[in-house]
């Protein structure tokens, strides 16, 4: 899989070096789990901390499906 490069906002969460999308997703989930950001009641919701709020375009909470779309907007072409 071709590596993708995170922009500055996403790099604050997953690092700045290019990586395959699968690895980017793994690092993103590692960050979410390490910081307890998965909603306890609704497991498909991700509650943003300050770093993720920038990636989520200012939203406090997004579904994991919306998260995938928002993260795609933070990849350099």
C-alpha positions as CSV (number, residue, x, y, z in Angstrom):
1,X,0.0,0.0,0.0
2,X,1.3,3.4,-1.0
3,X,2.4,5.6,2.0
4,X,0.4,8.7,2.9
5,X,1.7,11.8,4.6
6,X,-0.2,13.3,7.5
7,X,-0.6,17.1,7.7
8,X,0.6,19.0,10.8
9,X,-2.7,18.5,12.7
10,X,-2.8,14.7,12.1
11,X,1.0,14.4,12.7
12,X,0.5,15.6,16.2
13,X,-1.4,12.4,16.8
14,X,0.3,9.7,14.6
15,X,3.7,11.3,13.8
16,X,4.9,13.1,10.7
17,X,6.6,10.5,8.6
18,X,4.8,8.9,5.6
19,X,3.1,5.6,6.4
20,X,0.6,3.2,4.8
21,X,-3.0,4.0,5.6
22,X,-3.4,0.7,7.5
23,X,-0.5,1.8,9.8
24,X,-2.0,5.3,10.2
25,X,-5.3,3.8,11.3
26,X,-3.6,1.5,13.7
27,X,-1.7,4.4,15.3
28,X,-4.8,6.5,15.5
29,X,-6.7,3.7,17.3
30,X,-3.7,3.2,19.6
31,X,-3.9,6.9,20.5
32,X,-7.7,6.8,21.1
33,X,-7.4,3.7,23.3
34,X,-4.3,5.0,25.3
35,X,-6.2,8.2,26.1
36,X,-9.6,6.6,26.7
37,X,-11.3,8.6,24.0
38,X,-13.8,5.9,22.9
39,X,-17.2,6.7,24.3
40,X,-18.0,4.3,27.1
41,X,-21.7,4.0,26.3
42,X,-21.7,4.3,22.5
43,X,-18.5,2.4,21.4
44,X,-18.8,3.7,17.8
45,X,-18.4,7.3,19.0
46,X,-14.9,8.9,19.5
47,X,-14.7,11.8,22.0
48,X,-12.0,14.2,20.9
49,X,-9.3,15.6,23.1
50,X,-7.5,18.9,22.0
51,X,-5.3,17.2,19.4
52,X,-8.1,15.2,17.8
53,X,-10.5,18.2,17.9
54,X,-8.3,19.8,15.3
55,X,-8.4,16.7,13.1
56,X,-12.2,16.5,13.6
57,X,-12.7,20.1,12.4
58,X,-13.6,21.3,15.8
59,X,-16.2,18.6,16.6
60,X,-16.2,17.3,20.2
61,X,-17.4,13.8,19.1
62,X,-17.6,11.9,15.9
63,X,-18.6,8.4,14.8
64,X,-15.7,6.1,13.8
65,X,-17.1,6.2,10.2
66,X,-17.1,10.0,10.1
67,X,-13.6,9.9,11.7
68,X,-12.3,8.0,8.7
69,X,-13.6,10.7,6.3
70,X,-12.2,13.5,8.4
71,X,-8.8,11.9,8.7
72,X,-8.7,11.6,4.9
73,X,-8.9,15.4,4.7
74,X,-5.7,15.7,6.7
75,X,-3.5,13.8,4.3
76,X,-1.1,15.7,2.1
77,X,-1.4,15.0,-1.6
